[in-house]
Amino acid sequence: MVIRDDLIKRISSGEFAPGDALPGQRHLSEEYGVSLMTLRQALDELCGRGVVEQFPGKGTYVRAMPVPYSMGNLRSLADDLRAHGIEVRTRVLGHEIVAVPDDIAARSGIPAGDEVLRLERVRVVRGAPLIHQLSYLPQPFGSLLRGVDFEKHELYAVLAERAGAVAVQAEETISPVLMPERIGDLLGLPAGEPAMRSERITRDADRRTLVVDVAVLAGNSVVIRNIREVSGHQVSYAVGDVAGMSGAVGPRQG
């Protein structure tokens, strides 16, 4: 149906963000040049797909739409989402050279006391902040990338262009945590609710650590889907409603 597909396109582009109310039915019927009955059929289909919710007397509201996400490659989070035609923006909260935290050094092989570039970002998908991300880059990569505008450039692409460093292997650990207060404030979520923490260590062909990423996102909106096959396995994430098994954004970093 043309109306249904066009509304999905407008929602995917961010014109209507999750939680937004759609224009009234009469307004939409006039905009599309159809009867109220035809419009309601389109909205009913969107409800059936979990794209919108209808509340009697209040209107129709956008739900978080499923976003397919694969861990079968080493692309950055933003590149993966854009490959599916999904709008994603990055807000940089901090960008500085610091001493490597002891816990990061212990797990990554970065020598204790070394300096790293500490990059703090929030990933905004379809207008909603979904992931808080800390990235630590050891030397010499930290200094080489110190002046990069990471709201315009993706970390892995810049690593390859400026430092000739290409990711060939990544180890990722995902564990349940309680949402920290500061991160909850940044994501618009209450502190103490279930959350997921992802830690990923990315290395090059010489086994050098390129990036250590730590990401936090809401646990009640995360579904991890692992497809096992004879030739290997593929883990995929999506953004949406856990109850309906439509998923949530997976914390692929970079």
N, C-alpha and C positions, 0 to 999 in steps of 0.2 A: 504494500500500500504506500502510495507516494507520501501521504501526510505522516504516517508512522516513520518511514525512512528519513524524511526531512527533519523531523523532530529529533530522531536519534543523532543525525549529523550535527544539528545545532547544539545538542547536549555534549557530544563528543568534542566539539570545537571549544567548549567552555562558555558559549553564549549563555547557557543556563547551567549553573554549577550545582553540585550536590547540596540539597537543602533548600534550593531556590524554588519559589512557586512559579509555575508556568502561567502565562497570561490566561485570563478567564476564557471559558469555553466560547462565549459569544464572540469575544475578540478574535480567537483563533479561527472560528468558523468563517468569520468575515475575511480574515487575512488569507485563508486558503480557498475562499469562495465555495464552501461546501455547506451542507445542512448540519445542524447540531447533531443529528443522528449519525451522520457519517463521521463527524469529528469524534463523537463518543466511542464509536467502534475503534478508531485509531488509538484513543487513549486507553481503552480496555485492553488492546493488544500490548501496549507498552506496560500496563500494569501486570499482565500475565508474564511478561519477560523480566519483570523486576526492575524495569528502567525508571518507573515513576510510581508514586503512591497517591491514591485519592482519598481525601478526608471529607465526608459529607459536611457541607456548610462552610468549609475552609478552603477547598481548592485542590489542585493537583501539584505535587511536589516531586522534585527530581531525587532519585536515589543514586547512590554510588554505582556506576555502571561497571560490569566486569571488565577487567583489563588483562588479557593474556600476557604471561611473563615467563620466560624460559631461563633456566640456569645452565642450559646446554652450550653456552658460549661465554666468551670473556668480554663481551661488550659492556659498556657502562649502563647504569640504570636508565639514564635519560635517552641513550641511543636505542635501548630496547623498547621503551615506550613510544618513542617517535617512529620506530619501525612499524608500529601498529597504528600510526596516525593519531596518537594521543598527545595533547598539549602538555608539556612539562617545562617548568621554569625552576631556576635555582636562585635561592637567596643566600648570599655569603654573609655569615655572622662574624667570622674571625679568620685571619690569615696572617700568621706570624711564625717566626723562628723561636723555638723553645727547646728546653732539655727534654729528651724522650721520657715519658712517664715510666716508672719502674715496671708496672705490670705489662705495658706494651713491649718494653725491652725484653722482658723475661720470656714472652711467648713468640716474639718475632725474629729473634736473633740480632736485633739492632743492639750494638754495644751500649751498656748502661752509661749514662752521662753524655752520650752523643747528642748533637743538636738535630732536630727534625723540623720540617715545616708542618705546622698544625693548621689544618683547614677545617673550619666548621661551616656546615651548610644545612639548609632546609630545602627539601624537594617539594615543590608545589605542583600537584597534578590536577588539571581542570579547575584551577583556582583554589584548591584546598591543600593546606600543608599536610603532608602524609608521612614524611620520613625525616628524622633528625640524623645527621651524618657527621662524624668526625673522621678525618683522614690524616694519617701521619706519614710523611715522606722523609726517609733518611737521606743523608748526604751521599753523593753530590746532587741528588735530584731536588732536594728541598731548596737549595740556593738557586738552582737553575730555573725553578718555577716560582720563585718568590714574588715576582711582579706581575704574574698572570691574572687577568680578570676572569675568575671562574664563574661569573654569572653569564659570560658569553662563550666560554670555552670549556670543553669536557676534559677532565683530568687525564684519562688514558690517551686521548688523542694528542694532548700537549706533551705528555711524557715521550711519546713516539717521535713527535716532530722536533722537540728541543733537545731531548737527551738521548734519542736513539734507543730508548728502553721500551721493549715490547713484552706485554704480559703473555706468558705461555702456560702458567699454572696458578690456580688459586685454591686455597683451603678455607672453607667457610663453616663456622659453627653457629647454630641458632639455638637460643635457650630462652625460657620464659623468665620474665622479671616483672617487677611492679614499676609502673610509669613514674620516673623521677619528676619532682615538682617543676624544676626549671624546664625540662623538655616538654612536659605536659602543657605548660604555659605557652611554649612556642608552637605546639601543634593544636592548641585549643582543646586539650583533653584533660580530664581530672587526674591529679596525682594519685598514685596508689592503685589504679585499675590495672588489670592484666595487660602486659605488653610483651613484645618480643624483642630480643637483642640479637643482632647478627654481628659477628666478628669475622672479618675476611682478611687473609694475608695473601697478597698477590706477589708472584715472583717471576723473574725472567728466565731465559734458557740457562743461565749460569747459576741459577738458584739464589740470586740476590733478591732480597726483599725490596720491592718497589713501593708498595703502599700497604699500610695497615688501616683498614676501615672498620669503624664501629658504628652501627646504625640501630636506632630504636624506633619502633612503630607500634601502633595499637594492637594488642594481642587478640582482642575480640573481633577484629576484622581481618584476620590472617587465615588463609587456607594454603597449606603446602600440598601440592599434588605431585606424586612421584610415579612415573610410568616406567616399569621395568621391562626390558626386552632382552632377547638372546644376545644382541650386539652391545648391550649396555643399559643405561637408564637415563631418563630425562626428568628433571624436577622442574615444575612450573608453578608460578604464582599468578594471582589475579586480584583485582580490586573490587570489592563489593560486599554482599551480604553473606555472612558465614552460615546463618540458619538455612539459607537457600543454596549453600555450597557454591556460591559464585565467586568467593575468594576475596583476597586483599592484595595490595601491592607487596611483592616480595622484596626483601632488602638487598637487591643486587647493587653493588657499589661502583664508584668510579666516576 
